[in-house]
Each structure stands twice: as structure tokens, then as C-alpha cells.
Amino acid sequence: MIRFLVRRAAWFAFTVWAVITIAFFLMRAVPGGPFSSERRLPPSIEAAVEARYHLDWPLWKQYLQMLGPLNLDERGWFGDSTRVTGGVLAADLGPSLQHRDVTVNEVLAQSLPISLALGSVALFWALTLGLSGGLIAALWPGGKLDHAARALSTLGLALPNFVIASLLVLSCAIAFRLFPVAGWGSAAHLVLPGFALGVPFGAYVARLFRAGLLEALAHDCVRTARAKGVPRARIVWRHAMPSALMPVISFLGPAAAGILTGSLVIEKIFAIPGTGSHFVASALNRDYALAMGVTLVYTVLVYGLNVLVDVAYTLLDPRIDLERDA
């Protein structure tokens, strides 16, 4: 396990560096800049603002500043007296270009807990709906409940989350006034967006769990347990469930990435001030520092969740050797 974690840590460092490099040059390649708009600033003011945020530096110089921190001598590596502080290695991306005096760290510290709360609610809905639907369909295969569960899962896969969100707003928020339409402030504001975000993933979980449970119930050990008169509930929960959960656990890594990226749209629809809404705004406003910060947060979360999924394999199936299979 230790060797596996060390190897994953090395790949994590390489992945973060690759994401930083690609994102940096892609953002700089997009036409326009953070201070270019329909109403142009006077050239002197625009030059002063760009100098304040070091946007007048060459790309390679901005790249090194973004990586940081660099301990420079009096003349500096760049041939001047500029001393670069902060950077990704120091976990400090500096001020946001659009929020001015607010740093990227402060924006992320305020918005990330909101996005994590939304993602947790969405994951709860996905697992609750998916596992219950897959369990019902697998225990009565070919029956009416099985057909109903499979039809609902197909519908959940076919409808995009923004369509589900619109239907929920029209029915549960406007027509019946059961939940708030949009905004943030209480747990009630997370019910509709969490449900809209979690339903498509719940449909995937239902299909995977149904197929895994049907396969597990056909194993020889399950047949032997039935022949010995073991109760059906014990057979399902003790003998079939661990094996049936393996494909679901495998899906949780990509599902977490999908929930994070899907929250970009959902947060805009429901006016939730989470990390996704800030990412969309930073892309539209060319806020390089904030866009880089959100990209790094997503990279760390997705990579970390995938590592947790790999570790969870060993808890469900002791035969899996991470040292050998890594």
C-alpha cells in the first residue's frame, strides 16, 4: 500500500504540473484579455493596470511567476529588481483580476464549501436512487418493477441535468412553491439543484448495480447458501452485495468528476455562489488567476477521489493487490 501511494503521489505531481502548463498557455492563447471590453480604458491606465498584475511580462516570465515562489537576488533572474512571491508551489495565486483586492484563495475558501455541499447532496441522490432502483430491479428481474426501474433509468440518462433543473423549477418551485427557486442561504436551496445534478448519475448507478447484483446472485457460493436455507436478505447483503458494489465503486471516480463539471451549469441556473459559477465568470472575464485556481481545485479533487476508489477496492475484495496491479 505504501509503495502504491508513493507512486500515485509522483503521478499526482506530474499531473498537476501538466494541467497547470496546458491551462496557462491555453488561457493566454484566447483572444482578448482581462481588461479588454467594449469600453476601452485609456492607454496609460490600461498599461498601469497590466503592470500591476504583471501582464506586460513575456509569457515565459508570467509562467515562472505563476509557478513560484522564486527567491531572487537583487538583480533577479529576469534581469531586473522584481522579486516574485506566491505562486502555485506556495499555494498562493495572488489577487483575482476581476475581484481586484480579493485574492483567489479567499474566493475559493468562500465558494468551495458551497460546491462541496452541492456535490455531496448530488452524490447522496445518485447513490440513494441508483442503489434502491438497481436493488428492486435485480430482486424481481423481468417483472413490472424491473421494467419500471429500467425505464426511469433510461429517462434519467436521456435528460440533461439542465432540462431536469428547469422542470424542477417549474413544478416544485414555481407551481407548488415547495422549495426556493434560486439562491443560497439554507439547506432547502440545495434540494432541487442536488437532485437535478444527481439524477443522471443515479441512472448509471442503477444500471451498474442491477447488472452486478444479478451476476453476483448467480455465483456458486450464493447457490450453495440458498441450498443450505440461508435467508434471502442475508444472501443479498452478505454474499452478493460486496461483489455487486465493485462496478459502482469503479464508477464513483468518473462520477465525481462529472458532478464537479456538471455543477458549472447547475450553479448558474440556481444562482448558487459556488466554485462552478466563479469558474464560468472567470472564463468569460479572462480572469487568469481565478480560472487557474478553480482548475487546480478540480484536478486535486478528481485525482484524490480516484485514489480513494482504488483503496476502496481492497476493502471490498481482499484479493486485489494494489502493489501488484498498480
Secondary structure, 3 states (H helix, E strand, C coil): CHHHHHHHHHHHHHHHHHHHHHHHHHHHHCCCCCCCCCCCCCHHHHHHHHHHCCCCCCHHHHHHHHHCCCCCCCCCCCCCCCCCCCECCCCECCECCCCCCCEHHHHHHHHHHHHHHHHHHHHHHHHHHHHHHHHHHHHCCCCHHHHHHHHHHHHHHHCCHHHHHHHHHHHHHHHCCCCCCCCCCCHHHHHHHHHHHHHHHHHHHHHHHHHHHHHHHCCHHHHHHHHCCCCHHHHHHHHHHHHHHHHHHHHHHHHHHHHHHHHHHHHHHCCCCCHHHHHHHHHHHCCHHHHHHHHHHHHHHHHHHHHHHHHHHHHHCCCCCHHHHC
